[in-house]
Amino acid sequence: MKRIDTTTTLTPVEEDLGTPESLPDNAGSPATGEVDGAVPALMRKVRNFQSARQVRAAGVYPYFRTISSAQDTEVMIQGRKVLMLGSNSYLGLTNHPKIKEATREAVARYGTGCAGSRFLNGTLDIHLRLEEELADLVKKEAVLLYSTGFQVNLGVISTLVGKGDYVLGDKSNHASIVEGCRLARGEFLRFGHRDMNSLRQRLATLPAEAGKLIVVDGVFSMEGDIIQLPELCRIAREQRAVLMVDDAHAIGVLGDEGAGTARHFNLTDQVDLIMGTFSKSLASLGGFIAADQDTVDYLKHHSKALIFSASISPANTAAALAALHIMRSEPDRIARLWHNTRLMKDGLLGLGFDLGDSQTPVLPVYVRDLMRTFHFCKRLEEEGVFVNPVVSPGVPPGQELIRISLMATHTDDQIAFALDKLAKVARELGVI
């Protein structure tokens, strides 16, 4: 069988920007032909950015693909129906009729926006209802909504960690955590991915009296593995550190009622702050932080990302609230998600794919070659399967992968179709 050329190369990334699934810069000649001296210094990186053009020229550019239908198990791309294996809609709720009806009712009652921040004129009674129900879900005293999940991590971490404090994060944490840590006035330290000895060593060098915040993903969004929360909680107690868990990819996936990582391990009382988003299982846009009442009250009056941002819209709030009701009242959805996960994972492993240490519906198919990953993604789309390519700095160079994510609403036939196409393309490209 004819093999596809995967030898096109890009200049390697020089700095970890903490931005998942983005392309690296490279310092080629300015695309416009301008002499460097004629270009303002600030704009030279813009003129010199060639990587996207190189991948487009190779015909395998995999980003900003236009979808013209609802985000469901199948989507329409350029007039073709394609199986969606790249969505974070773990419970398959983004096209649920009850959720769409709830958003229509919210717009009819509240309008399309709040025209202000929560701090001033933008707090609605529906915001308070969602906060109360989320607090009940994750078993914390209080919850505070933010307009996006990224803003939660940016606003909470940078507010709590002040001068003289320390924030410690897993090296595979999501970019929003990284940026929140960088924005904080305290010192930011990283420890090896899920390496508790590395964390202990980091903590051992810090002043005993200093403030310390440990921040981790509950489910890591690229690797699909789960943080070892029991050991992490022991370390946090020993070191008198505050513990924050980002449950963006755990809400709706782990724990009783889909309540997340802490409930999964029955350690809710030992996790100080629980973060979640609405753009995955909860079929909307926005995010929240859950903690004790005093912490939430402090954030309400000090978190700039909250105070100086417009409130989450009525439609998004209503969608998240309706999705929360469905998630809690239909446990079979989570059971089906795990059925689909096992079916796909067993099939991939049986074909000889390397899935790393994934333990969740996030299944990384390791390719470990930049352009082969792009070709893999392109060929799968041609065969009717949508997946996401993950390259540096989303993962370290040499760890490039195809990210597959399952939904509760995928059928066994769809998974069988996907496995057939994955095997076909992987053999063409020499991945298996």
Secondary structure, DSSP 8 states (H G I E B T S, - for coil): --------------S----TT-------S-TT---GGGS-GGGHHHHH--HHHHHHHTT---SS----S-SSSEEEETTEEEEE-S---TT--TT-HHHHHHHHHHHHHH-S--SSBTTTT---HHHHHHHHHHHHHHT-SEEEEESSHHHHHHHHHHHH--TT-EEEEETT--HHHHHHHHHSSSEEEEE-TT-HHHHHHHHHTS-TTS-EEEEEESB-TTT--B--HHHHHHHHHHHT-EEEEE-TTTTTTSSGGG--HHHHTT-GGG-SEEEEESSSTTSSS-EEEEE-HHHHHHHHHH-HHHHTSB---HHHHHHHHHHHHHHHH-THHHHHHHHHHHHHHHHHHHHT---TT--SSEEEEE---HHHHHHHHHHHHHTTEE-EEE-TTSS-TT--EEEEE--TT--HHHHHHHHHHHHHHHHHHT--
